[in-house]
Amino acid sequence: MDAQGRGRADNNVDPADQWVLNPQTGDYELRLTPSGGQSAVPGPRRAAPRRGQQQEVPPQRRRREPQQPAPAAGRRRSKPKKKSKGKKILLWTSGGLAFVVLATAGGAYFYYEHLNGNLTVTDTPEAKNSFSKDEAFNVLIIGTDKRTGKGNEGYGDKGSVGHADTNILLHVSKDRSNATALSIPRDLIVDVPDCTDKDGKVIAGTSQVRFNTSLGQDDRTPGCTMKTVKAVTGITPDHFMMVDFNAVKTLTSAVGGVDVCVGKDVDDKESHLKLPKGTSSVEGEQALAFLRTRHSFGNQGDLDRIKVQQQFLGSLARKMSSSDTLTNPSKLTSLAEAATKALTVDQGIGTLNKLKDVALELKKVPTKNISFVTTPVLDNPAEKVKATVVVNEAQAPAVFNAIKNDVSLTETKKKKKAAESAKLKGTKSEASEVRVDLYNGSQKTGAAQETLTWLQNSEGVTKSSQLGNKPTQKTTTLEYSPDQADQARRLADIMGLPASAMKPGKSEKNDQGLPAIILVLGQDFEGAGTPIDGASAKAPKVDGQQTADKTVCAS
């Protein structure tokens, strides 16, 4: 049964027709209770419980009766015209990749459990066990080249174990003002670190191999790909989402197609894509062909195909934020089925409620501030026939550091930074007048003592004390009371601290009972006398960068 047909009972009652207004909450709810008292939706297909885990028994739920006259017999309630804030779906698709999250407020309990059971959840030690709505987060989106589903024989490598064919590291800023989607080429030469398979067996790392072998090869799991991303970029993925070719077809059909633009007529013999010059709507097989095409665009290589995939993502983001998809119950139900069946995720985001949280946080980011960039690379100098690429060490670190330090690649946040940078402007005290207590929150043994020695012996900050360890934190911070701002500015200047490290607040009494500013070294600390990365972390200019609000035609 296809996604459209799922959720229908033998009496042909469509779940999309069961959205009814609950006067108690003001929301539309999915009431799947046809005559006879039987649920109109098949029972939930739960994932098998983990070893030692008991399966939950759904609690009995009392239906809240509407406090308004029932409609006349034989009449069907009209579909909701207003958008309920709780019903949101966000779909991102690229190559063999789809990022789909569903959030529902209200709705039938059993249908919710049915959708929840559609998800495939993989325990991944490299992933966080929970999702925080108050922090910046990184989600690694993986599209595999594994052939599943009817009609996919013409795509990918025959018999592939499912390599990491399309890879996007999505970073969402802490303040939700921006997001960066960093594409990592499948043919990038990397060192894949040691990792474990699904049974916990150690898989030895390999050197100077394609990035796509970080998944599937030698039974490597998505956790191995997460570790490889960190090894290459220095950025730690918090979670992953993974799909295969078939998901692209089902999801684009469920959403009603995605608009794409090409700068010339396309008739690709390899992917069988045929499109006229200009804008067309693609879905299903045609959408997959568009995302897999490379011989008709640019230099006919994988890097140009990545640009086409990014253009597709931008178009999809615009559609999902402006079309009637989220207010159309029939589309919503169909998309919910296709979406939840398509995804494999880690345990930290392995329920609809957790995916809802991810979706709603991402929804806060304006499309104009969602940047798509590709890892800066060069042709592999070791090859005569150019087939792979290597990291461009002159350009890539700036991109990686910008993401790691939560720096936007769009103008909006740079303007906001101007107000923040004002903390560094003003009078500065003499170094000898700076009274500071140092703490180590970097996990680097001896970091605070090393800094104390450097400050006292090399920089003249003699009124400094080292007071031990603090809980680990990602970035270095300097907290001070308003009357100590001049001391804080001097210390920031000495240490090369960014404005983001400055935290106006309160001081503490030092061991002599005198007020002292508080310096906590974070994981961005590299050594005494070395400026913190954030101090020079400016948004780099990246070739080919584009944003989700702009229409770009592939050529």
Buried (B, 14 or more C-beta within 10 A) or exposed (E): EEBBEBBBBEEEBBBBBBBBBBEEEEBBBBBBBBEEEEBBBBEBEEEEEEEEEEEEEEEEEEEEEEEEEEEEEEEEBEBBEEEBEBBBBBBBBBBBBBBBBBBBBBBBBBBBBBBBBBBBBBBBBBBBEEBEEEBBBBBBBBBBBBBEEEEBEBBBEEEBBBBBBBBBBBBBBEEBBBBBBBBBBBBBBBEBBEBBBEEEEEBEBBEEBBBBBBBBBEBBBBBBBBBBBBBBBEBBBBBBBBBBBBBBBBBBBBBBBBBBBBEEEBEBEEBEBEBEEEEBBBBBBBBBBBBBBBBBBBEEBBBBBBBBBBBBBBBBBBBBBEBEBBBBBBBBBBBBBBBBBBBBBBBBBBBBEBBBBBBBBBBEBBBBBBBBBBBBBBEBEEEEEEEBBBBBEEBBBBBBBBBBBBBBBBEEBBEBBEEEEEBBEEEBBEBEBBBBBBBBBBEBEEBBBBBBBBBBEEBBBEBBBBBEBBEEBBBBBBBBBEEBBBBBBBBBEBBBBBBBBBBEEEBEEBEEEEBBBBBBBBBBBEEBBEEBBBBEBEBBEBEBBBBBBEEBEBB
